[in-house]
Structures are given as structure tokens and as C-alpha cells.
């Protein structure tokens, strides 16, 4: 079993929410669509920060962090059919996951009081 956790301030992304270059480097088009489904700016900021923390938590659980071959776009976080966050790996993240012999990923994301936090468990 492997775990990863990350926490970030939502306000950290205030100047990034309309920065297309940043968004395209960090989030897939499907993730951006999910972020933008929220009507109000605060909700979009919370989703953006939550997904960012989620990607960091996944990278930590993999033992690589972001930048050691694993890129933000190798980790996609989208809701499943029940609205629960799920992780889709590709590229180097998927290769590391397979190499470690892992088969399942669970992720939780929460935000409150201007803070977003995510916890990832892999088995």
C-alpha cells in the first residue's frame, strides 16, 4: 500500500483561473470542462485547487512527485458516474503504477475555509 497527501491554499490559484497556458499544462481538456461546470468563480477555484492537490497526492503516492518523469497531464482526476473523484493514469505515471504492481487507486478531495486537501491510497 502507498499513500500520498497534499494541501494547498485555494487563493493560490486566483490569478491562474483564466491563464490558459497554465491550465493546459496542468489539466486535461476534460478536467477543465469539469472545473468550468461550476457557475461561480469560488467553486471553480476550489475545483482547480482540489484537482491540483489531487495530482500532487497521486504523484507522492507513486513515489515520484511531479517532474521526475511524471507530468501533471499524466494524472487525470474526474468524477465517476456517482460523482466520486477517480484517477486516470497515462504516460510515465501509468508505467510507474504498473511497475510497482499496484492495481487500485482511491482519492479523496476536500476544500473548506480557503484550503484544498487531497489524500490518495494505492494498493
Protein Blocks (a to p, Z undefined) as FASTA:
>chain_A
ZZddddddfklmmmmmmmmklmmmmpcfklmmmmmmpmbfklmmmmmmmmmmmmmmmmmm
nonoghihpafklpccdddfkopacdddehjllmmmmmnopabdcdddddeehiacdddd
dZZ
